[in-house]
Amino acid sequence: MPTFTYRVLFEPEQDGRVHAFAPELPGVHTYGATHEEALKQMEDAAVAYLEDMLAEGEEPPGRLEESPGRLDEAEITVTA
């Protein structure tokens, strides 16, 4: 199984939750009560997204080198 690494960005929501997304994985967004919860959900969502791409014979996106300038970011490495 291939392994992929992506940057995850976090944005605070007005309701106190944390919004997480990876710019390289369009449409993959998650929310959590904490950064840790949002990051774990992002890992699960990324695996599902990449497994679907691979099953369809599509090439998963590469990691972007430029940071869009968010305050908080992390990195995930997932195996799909």
C-alpha positions in Angstrom: 0.0 0.0 0.0 1.4 3.4 -0.9 2.0 6.1 1.7 1.2 9.8 1.2 2.0 12.9 3.2 -0.1 16.1 3.2 -0.3 19.3 5.1 -3.4 19.9 7.1 -4.6 23.4 7.9 -6.8 24.4 10.8 -9.2 27.3 11.1 -11.2 28.1 14.3 -14.9 28.2 13.8 -17.2 30.7 15.6 -19.0 27.8 17.4 -15.6 26.8 19.0 -15.0 23.8 16.7 -11.9 23.4 14.7 -12.1 23.1 10.9 -9.4 21.0 9.2 -8.6 20.5 5.5 -5.8 19.6 3.2 -5.4 21.9 0.2 -4.2 19.0 -2.0 -7.3 17.0 -1.3 -10.2 19.0 -2.7 -13.5 18.6 -0.8 -11.9 16.8 2.1 -12.9 18.9 5.2 -13.5 17.8 8.8 -14.4 19.4 12.1 -13.5 18.5 15.7 -13.8 19.8 19.2 -10.0 20.0 19.3 -7.1 20.1 16.9 -6.3 16.5 17.8 -9.8 15.4 17.1 -10.0 17.3 13.8 -6.6 15.9 12.8 -7.7 12.3 13.5 -10.8 12.8 11.5 -8.8 14.3 8.7 -6.5 11.2 8.6 -9.6 8.9 8.3 -11.1 11.1 5.6 -7.9 11.3 3.6 -7.6 7.5 3.7 -11.1 7.1 2.3 -10.5 9.8 -0.4 -7.2 8.2 -1.5 -8.5 4.7 -1.5 -11.4 5.8 -3.8 -8.9 7.5 -6.1 -6.7 4.5 -6.3 -9.6 2.1 -6.9 -10.7 4.3 -9.8 -7.1 4.2 -11.2 -6.6 7.9 -10.6 -3.2 9.3 -9.5 -3.3 10.8 -6.0 -2.2 14.4 -5.8 1.3 15.4 -4.7 2.1 17.5 -1.7 2.1 21.3 -2.3 5.3 23.0 -1.3 3.7 26.5 -0.7 2.0 27.2 2.6 -1.2 29.3 2.1 -0.3 31.3 5.3 -2.7 29.8 7.9 -1.9 30.2 11.6 -2.0 26.5 12.4 -0.9 23.5 10.4 0.2 19.9 10.8 1.2 17.1 8.6 -0.4 13.7 8.1 1.1 10.6 6.6 -1.5 8.0 5.6 -1.5 4.6 3.9 -4.3 3.9 1.5 
